């Protein structure tokens, strides 16, 4: 910890500091925090508030001892019927299934709930797994609204050249494959 650097966790919608162990956005300020984006006042206004707090876009908790645990990104958070769902939480649970090698959870549009949860699952080598099997396995172990409604078993995920998963491409593919254009307001030819 650097004494002249401050950190706080705030509710992303209200800006108020959240209680210990509650999820919110990481904000920081101090000598090591940027003053703004070079020649981009609009981006600076979006990232740095008037009190000089830089809003990182990371979602985290601070425990009773002051340790910070990053739990996801605001842009990845799924809002299903007013409930906030953190993809990383669902992913970490699904990793405990013995046949799951890798998993990525995204939000897809829903006319009824705003968004629904979707999991792209890469099975372990030599294993087979289905969405129905995984959904049944989730019941009673995680909140029902967090159980993915849509599942896709894949060999790989869309990635950047540096190896980062491109969740926006997964969402685009899912919208098309599931016929969810109407829920997004996107017109198709």
C-alpha positions in Angstrom: 0.0 0.0 0.0 1.3 3.4 -0.9 0.3 6.0 1.8 -0.4 8.9 -0.6 -2.7 6.7 -2.8 -6.3 6.3 -1.9 -8.8 3.6 -3.0 -12.5 3.2 -2.5 -15.2 0.9 -3.7 -18.4 2.7 -4.8 -21.9 1.7 -6.1 -21.5 2.4 -9.8 -25.0 3.7 -10.1 -25.1 6.1 -7.1 -21.4 6.8 -6.4 -21.8 6.1 -2.7 -19.1 4.0 -0.9 -20.3 0.4 -0.4 -20.0 -1.6 2.8 -17.2 -4.0 3.4 -17.5 -7.2 1.4 -20.1 -5.6 -1.0 -19.3 -5.4 -4.7 -18.7 -2.0 -6.3 -16.4 -0.1 -8.7 -12.8 0.5 -7.8 -11.9 4.2 -7.6 -8.4 5.5 -6.9 -6.6 8.8 -6.6 -3.1 9.9 -5.7 0.3 10.8 -7.1 0.5 7.7 -9.3 -3.0 8.0 -10.9 -3.2 9.6 -14.3 -4.6 13.2 -14.6 -6.4 12.4 -17.8 -6.2 11.2 -21.3 -3.9 13.0 -23.7 -5.9 15.5 -25.8 -9.2 13.7 -25.0 -11.3 15.7 -22.5 -14.4 13.6 -23.0 -12.7 10.4 -22.1 -11.1 12.1 -19.1 -14.5 13.3 -17.9 -15.8 9.8 -18.1 -12.9 8.3 -16.2 -11.9 11.0 -13.7 -14.5 12.8 -11.6 -14.3 16.3 -10.2 -12.8 15.1 -6.9 -9.9 13.5 -9.0 -11.1 9.9 -8.4 -10.3 7.7 -11.4 -13.1 5.2 -12.0 -11.3 2.1 -13.2 -14.3 0.1 -14.5 -13.2 -2.9 -12.3 -15.7 -4.4 -9.9 -14.3 -5.5 -6.6 -14.9 -6.1 -2.9 -12.8 -5.0 0.1 -12.8 -7.5 3.0 -12.7 -6.8 6.7 -8.9 -6.8 6.7 -8.7 -4.4 3.8 -7.8 -6.9 1.0 -9.2 -6.1 -2.4 -10.6 -8.8 -4.6 -11.4 -8.0 -8.2 -14.6 -9.8 -9.3 -15.1 -8.5 -12.8 -15.6 -5.5 -15.1 -18.6 -3.2 -15.1 -19.0 -3.5 -18.9 -19.3 -7.3 -18.4 -21.9 -7.2 -15.6 -25.2 -8.7 -16.6 -28.4 -7.1 -15.4 -31.2 -9.6 -15.5 -34.6 -8.3 -14.3 -32.9 -5.8 -12.0 -30.5 -8.4 -10.5 -26.8 -7.8 -11.0 -24.9 -10.9 -12.1 -21.1 -10.9 -12.2 -19.9 -13.3 -15.0 -16.7 -14.2 -13.1 -18.8 -15.5 -10.2 -20.7 -17.8 -12.4 -17.6 -18.8 -14.3 -15.7 -19.7 -11.1 -18.6 -21.9 -10.0 -18.8 -23.7 -13.4 -15.0 -24.3 -13.3 -15.7 -26.7 -10.4 -17.6 -29.1 -12.6 -15.2 -32.0 -13.5 -16.0 -31.9 -17.2 -15.4 -28.1 -17.7 -12.0 -27.1 -18.9 -12.8 -23.4 -19.6 -15.9 -21.3 -19.6 -16.9 -17.7 -20.5 -20.2 -16.2 -19.3 -21.9 -13.3 -21.1 -25.1 -11.4 -21.1 -27.4 -11.7 -24.1 -30.5 -9.6 -24.8 -33.9 -10.6 -23.5 -37.2 -8.8 -24.1 -38.6 -10.0 -20.8 -35.6 -9.5 -18.4 -33.3 -7.0 -20.3 -30.6 -9.6 -20.3 -30.2 -13.4 -19.8 -27.1 -15.3 -18.8 -25.3 -17.4 -21.4 -22.3 -19.7 -20.9 -19.9 -20.8 -23.6 -18.3 -24.0 -22.3 -15.1 -25.8 -23.4 -15.2 -29.4 -22.1 -12.1 -31.1 -20.8 -10.3 -33.3 -23.3 -12.2 -36.6 -23.6 -15.3 -35.3 -21.9 -18.7 -34.4 -23.1 -21.0 -32.0 -21.4 -24.4 -30.4 -22.3 -26.1 -27.3 -21.2 -29.0 -29.3 -19.8 -26.6 -31.3 -17.7 -24.8 -28.2 -16.4 -28.0 -26.4 -15.7 -29.3 -29.3 -13.6 -25.9 -29.4 -11.8 -26.2 -25.7 -10.9 -29.7 -26.1 -9.3 -29.6 -25.6 -5.6 -25.9 -24.6 -5.7 -26.2 -21.0 -7.1 -29.1 -18.6 -7.2 -31.6 -19.6 -9.9 -31.4 -16.3 -11.7 -27.6 -16.8 -12.1 -28.0 -20.2 -13.9 -27.4 -19.6 -17.6 -30.5 -19.9 -19.7 -28.4 -20.3 -22.9 -25.5 -22.7 -23.3 -23.0 -23.2 -26.1 -20.4 -26.0 -26.1 -17.3 -24.9 -28.0 -13.7 -25.9 -28.9 -12.4 -22.3 -28.5 -13.4 -18.7 -27.9 -12.9 -15.7 -30.1 -9.5 -14.2 -29.0 -7.3 -11.2 -29.8 -3.8 -11.8 -31.1 -2.6 -11.3 -27.5 -4.9 -14.1 -26.2 -7.7 -12.0 -24.6 -11.2 -13.4 -24.9 -13.4 -11.2 -27.1 -16.8 -11.3 -25.2 -18.3 -8.7 -27.6 -17.8 -11.1 -30.5 -19.3 -13.9 -28.4 -22.4 -11.7 -27.8 -22.7 -10.8 -31.5 -22.5 -14.4 -32.5 -25.1 -15.4 -29.8 -27.5 -12.7 -30.8 -27.4 -14.0 -34.4 -27.5 -17.7 -33.5 -30.3 -17.4 -31.0 -32.3 -14.9 -33.1 -32.3 -12.2 -30.5 -32.1 -9.3 -32.9 -35.6 -8.1 -31.9 -34.6 -7.9 -28.2 -31.6 -5.7 -29.1 -33.4 -3.4 -31.4 -31.1 -4.4 -34.3 -32.7 -4.7 -37.6 -31.8 -7.5 -39.9 -32.1 -7.5 -43.7 
